[in-house]
Amino acid sequence: MLLCVTASHKTASFELLERLSRTPDDVASTVVDTASCVQGAVVLATCNRFEAYVEMDEPVTAAGAIGVEAVLEAVESATGISTSELDGAYEVHSGRRVAEHLFSVASGLESVVSGEGEIAGQVRRALKAARKEGTTSPELERLFQRASQAQRKVKNVTALGRAGRSLVRLALELADSRIADWSAERVLLVGTGAYAAVTLATLRERGAVDISVYSPSGRAEKFAAKHGIRPVAAADYARTAAHSSLLITCTTATEPVLTPAHLQAPAGTAAAGCPVGSHSQLVIDLGMPRNVDPAVASLEGVALLDLETISLHAPLEELQATDAARTVVREAADTFHVVGSRQSVTPSVIALRSHIFSLLDSEIERARARGDEDGKVEQALRHLTGVLLHTPTARAHELAASGRADDFAAALATLYGIEPVQPAQSSFDEDAAATA
């Protein structure tokens, strides 16, 4: 049984999401260790959502409730956020709804900006992290790999992939109203991760040329050399920040990396390339947790644009997912469910066929011993066996598709006294799955 506990910008405050985004890497392993019926867990934590995908041992009574409790306990242990604080700030999906939800998330349909591109990579990295921690399971592997496939199909065959914008792109579009000439801006980029690279590329698309980079973790020189911009040393950070007209922060730091003290320019100086309007500096905070001390917004001549503000101004009506994108996601989720259902009944079907074919082999041996030299009796027996197996096999798949695979297994035990043998579970990579 698959289960998803999700808190997002649709259900929780940005303050709570900010605290959840500090979730340590060991939350998934904590979930798995909480209860023996938890088969695996994958945690997806981004700036706008926290989600835990869990596989439960379905025969366990109240498996869903146990799974939710395991997630909430792991979150409280890792972040100090109590269950009472989370009350009303999360949703729970189970069964076939889990696949449709994750596929929608991976495709950007559930993002602040519908169709934003960063989430697809975050979903893939969540699976890789679970593999590294040893907390994934075959069904979670299949779920996340199919999510990536659904995302690619949405991107390739619908308008969503062409119309979707990243949070970085949207933030700079909102900044357009304050900036007269991007080439005149003195830009300071704080951060050197994936978001920083996307931000840099988007800045250059708009015509920005005077760009420097500072890294709280000391990676500025390497990033600057790779991308052809200026590195800023720690000793020069405050001075450079005070003299920059546009500052964009996008680090994973858990504490603010830009404070009012950094922006206190020496007397008689002002930032060059001033944006349009009364503000001499524009600060865009793309970090979660916040990279910028909110007190920065109180400084004279400074405007602060953070994720919460961006979400309030997002032109969602322009970026709504198309019907085609939703259809692709639903079809992919239906296929995932059908394939999973068939797999769930496969051990029972194999057990039935193995039992019948063992009887067939015995009868063929007896026929041969009695002189079936031309093989006609054997041929007739094999034909009859195929006919007899057809209906129960088809019925098994029908029952599985309706969630009643256990009924078929129970019937086998009652009629034949045989028990299906579960195959050894092993994960598989996406390339192998695609080839299969």
BELWOVEN-V10132 format. One record per residue. N is the residue number from 1. PHI is phi in radians with two decimals (NA if undefined). Layout:
N:PHI + N:PHI
This chain:
1:NA + 2:-1.67 + 3:-2.49 + 4:-2.32 + 5:-1.89 + 6:-2.26 + 7:-2.17 + 8:-2.45 + 9:-1.09 + 10:-1.44 + 11:-2.13 + 12:-2.23 + 13:-1.29 + 14:-1.14 + 15:-1.11 + 16:-1.21 + 17:-1.09 + 18:-1.08 + 19:-1.20 + 20:-1.17 + 21:-1.19 + 22:-1.48 + 23:-1.00 + 24:-1.14 + 25:-1.22 + 26:-1.62 + 27:-1.09 + 28:-1.05 + 29:-1.17 + 30:-1.14 + 31:-1.07 + 32:-1.11 + 33:-1.37 + 34:-1.19 + 35:-2.47 + 36:-1.16 + 37:-1.44 + 38:-1.42 + 39:-1.52 + 40:-3.08 + 41:-2.67 + 42:-2.27 + 43:-1.93 + 44:-1.97 + 45:-2.14 + 46:-2.22 + 47:-1.19 + 48:-2.10 + 49:-2.84 + 50:-2.28 + 51:-2.41 + 52:-2.08 + 53:-1.79 + 54:-2.26 + 55:-1.82 + 56:-1.90 + 57:-1.32 + 58:-1.03 + 59:-1.08 + 60:-1.16 + 61:-1.12 + 62:1.00 + 63:-1.04 + 64:-1.06 + 65:-1.11 + 66:-1.14 + 67:-1.10 + 68:-1.09 + 69:-1.09 + 70:-1.09 + 71:-1.15 + 72:-1.11 + 73:-1.16 + 74:-1.15 + 75:-1.12 + 76:-1.11 + 77:-1.12 + 78:-1.49 + 79:-2.07 + 80:1.44 + 81:-1.43 + 82:-1.32 + 83:-1.06 + 84:-1.14 + 85:-1.20 + 86:-1.46 + 87:-0.98 + 88:1.47 + 89:-1.82 + 90:-2.40 + 91:-2.13 + 92:-2.17 + 93:-2.02 + 94:-2.49 + 95:1.10 + 96:-1.22 + 97:-1.21 + 98:-1.10 + 99:-1.09 + 100:-1.09 + 101:-1.14 + 102:-1.12 + 103:-1.09 + 104:-1.17 + 105:-1.09 + 106:-1.09 + 107:-1.48 + 108:1.51 + 109:-1.30 + 110:-1.87 + 111:-1.39 + 112:-0.95 + 113:-1.90 + 114:-1.01 + 115:1.63 + 116:-1.08 + 117:-1.54 + 118:-1.14 + 119:-1.10 + 120:-1.05 + 121:-1.17 + 122:-1.15 + 123:-1.14 + 124:-1.12 + 125:-1.18 + 126:-1.10 + 127:-1.15 + 128:-1.08 + 129:-1.12 + 130:-1.15 + 131:-1.09 + 132:-1.09 + 133:-1.45 + 134:1.29 + 135:-1.88 + 136:-1.37 + 137:-2.51 + 138:-0.96 + 139:-1.26 + 140:-1.21 + 141:-1.00 + 142:-1.09 + 143:-1.07 + 144:-1.27 + 145:-1.18 + 146:-1.20 + 147:-1.12 + 148:-1.14 + 149:-1.15 + 150:-1.10 + 151:-1.07 + 152:-1.14 + 153:-1.19 + 154:-1.04 + 155:-1.14 + 156:-1.46 + 157:-2.01 + 158:-2.19 + 159:-1.28 + 160:-1.07 + 161:-1.11 + 162:-1.47 + 163:-1.65 + 164:-1.11 + 165:-2.15 + 166:-1.40 + 167:-1.08 + 168:-1.06 + 169:-1.10 + 170:-1.13 + 171:-1.04 + 172:-1.26 + 173:-1.15 + 174:-1.18 + 175:-1.27 + 176:-0.94 + 177:-1.19 + 178:-1.83 + 179:-2.03 + 180:-1.45 + 181:-2.50 + 182:-1.08 + 183:-1.21 + 184:-1.61 + 185:-1.33 + 186:-1.73 + 187:-1.80 + 188:-2.04 + 189:-1.75 + 190:-1.90 + 191:2.29 + 192:-2.36 + 193:-1.51 + 194:-1.08 + 195:-1.10 + 196:-1.11 + 197:-1.12 + 198:-1.13 + 199:-1.08 + 200:-1.05 + 201:-1.09 + 202:-1.22 + 203:-1.06 + 204:-1.15 + 205:-1.03 + 206:-1.50 + 207:1.83 + 208:-1.20 + 209:-2.23 + 210:-1.62 + 211:-2.22 + 212:-2.21 + 213:-2.37 + 214:-2.18 + 215:-2.16 + 216:-1.05 + 217:-1.67 + 218:1.47 + 219:-1.80 + 220:-1.08 + 221:-1.08 + 222:-1.12 + 223:-1.12 + 224:-1.12 + 225:-1.11 + 226:-1.17 + 227:-1.89 + 228:1.24 + 229:-2.23 + 230:-1.58 + 231:-1.46 + 232:-2.07 + 233:-1.35 + 234:-1.02 + 235:-1.17 + 236:-1.79 + 237:-1.07 + 238:-1.07 + 239:-1.10 + 240:-1.15 + 241:-1.07 + 242:-1.15 + 243:-1.80 + 244:-1.64 + 245:-1.57 + 246:-2.34 + 247:-2.09 + 248:-2.19 + 249:-1.88 + 250:-2.72 + 251:-1.98 + 252:-1.73 + 253:-1.06 + 254:-1.55 + 255:-2.13 + 256:-0.98 + 257:-1.85 + 258:-2.36 + 259:-2.19 + 260:-0.96 + 261:-1.06 + 262:-1.19 + 263:-1.75 + 264:-1.38 + 265:-1.23 + 266:-1.01 + 267:-0.99 + 268:1.46 + 269:-1.96 + 270:-2.58 + 271:-1.23 + 272:-1.38 + 273:1.16 + 274:-1.12 + 275:-1.11 + 276:-1.11 + 277:1.93 + 278:-1.43 + 279:-1.57 + 280:-1.59 + 281:-2.40 + 282:-2.10 + 283:-1.97 + 284:-1.96 + 285:-1.81 + 286:-1.76 + 287:-1.49 + 288:-2.56 + 289:-1.14 + 290:-0.93 + 291:-1.57 + 292:-2.03 + 293:-1.11 + 294:-0.95 + 295:-1.12 + 296:-1.01 + 297:-1.14 + 298:-1.48 + 299:-1.25 + 300:-1.16 + 301:1.43 + 302:-2.06 + 303:-1.95 + 304:-2.00 + 305:-2.08 + 306:-2.00 + 307:-1.07 + 308:-1.12 + 309:-1.15 + 310:-1.04 + 311:-1.14 + 312:-1.23 + 313:-1.78 + 314:-1.09 + 315:-1.34 + 316:-1.09 + 317:-1.11 + 318:-1.42 + 319:-1.90 + 320:-1.04 + 321:-1.09 + 322:-1.34 + 323:-1.05 + 324:-1.11 + 325:-1.14 + 326:-1.10 + 327:-1.14 + 328:-1.03 + 329:-1.12 + 330:-1.10 + 331:-1.12 + 332:-1.12 + 333:-1.18 + 334:-1.10 + 335:-1.10 + 336:-1.02 + 337:-1.17 + 338:-1.12 + 339:-1.08 + 340:-1.11 + 341:-1.12 + 342:-1.12 + 343:-1.14 + 344:-1.19 + 345:-1.70 + 346:-0.98 + 347:-1.01 + 348:-1.21 + 349:-1.11 + 350:-1.09 + 351:-1.10 + 352:-1.11 + 353:-1.14 + 354:-1.10 + 355:-1.13 + 356:-1.16 + 357:-1.22 + 358:-1.16 + 359:-1.14 + 360:-1.06 + 361:-1.05 + 362:-1.14 + 363:-1.19 + 364:-1.13 + 365:-1.08 + 366:-1.15 + 367:-1.12 + 368:-1.13 + 369:-1.17 + 370:-1.62 + 371:1.80 + 372:-1.38 + 373:-1.28 + 374:-1.52 + 375:1.33 + 376:-1.22 + 377:-1.15 + 378:-1.05 + 379:-1.06 + 380:-1.15 + 381:-1.11 + 382:-1.14 + 383:-1.11 + 384:-1.09 + 385:-1.08 + 386:-1.06 + 387:-1.12 + 388:-1.15 + 389:-1.42 + 390:-1.04 + 391:-1.12 + 392:-1.10 + 393:-1.16 + 394:-1.10 + 395:-1.15 + 396:-1.06 + 397:-1.19 + 398:-1.13 + 399:-1.11 + 400:-1.10 + 401:-1.09 + 402:-1.71 + 403:1.38 + 404:-2.09 + 405:-1.07 + 406:-1.13 + 407:-1.10 + 408:-1.17 + 409:-1.09 + 410:-1.14 + 411:-1.12 + 412:-1.07 + 413:-1.11 + 414:-1.26 + 415:-1.43 + 416:-2.03 + 417:1.20 + 418:-1.99 + 419:-2.05 + 420:-1.17 + 421:-1.73 + 422:-1.25 + 423:-1.20 + 424:-1.10 + 425:-1.50 + 426:-2.59 + 427:-1.38 + 428:-2.47 + 429:-1.53 + 430:-1.16 + 431:-1.11 + 432:-1.14 + 433:-1.12 + 434:-1.12 + 435:-1.11 + 436:-1.08
